[in-house]
Amino acid sequence: MRITSKGQVTIPLGIREQCGLLPHTRVRFVVEGGRVVIEKEAQETSPGSEGVQRLRRARLRTRLSTDELLALTRGEEQP
């Protein structure tokens, strides 16, 4: 296996399945005695909760109401 110019490697399917490394699984790299070990991080929250937390911290930068925002996403004209 080779490391790409971006520092990426592909973890073989059998190893991913055996270790439960699904897409978007968070891992960390640990150096132990001159070797690099990949460890699956403990899942502290449910999938998608990181995005929800970012949205909760975001500040609303509009004076439009929810109904007005929804109308814009639907392509409806505003009065």
Secondary structure, 3 states (H helix, E strand, C coil): CCCCCCCCCCCCHHHHHHHCCCCCCCEEEEEECCEEEEEECCCCCCCCHHHHHHHHHCCCCCCCCHHHHHHHHCCCCCC
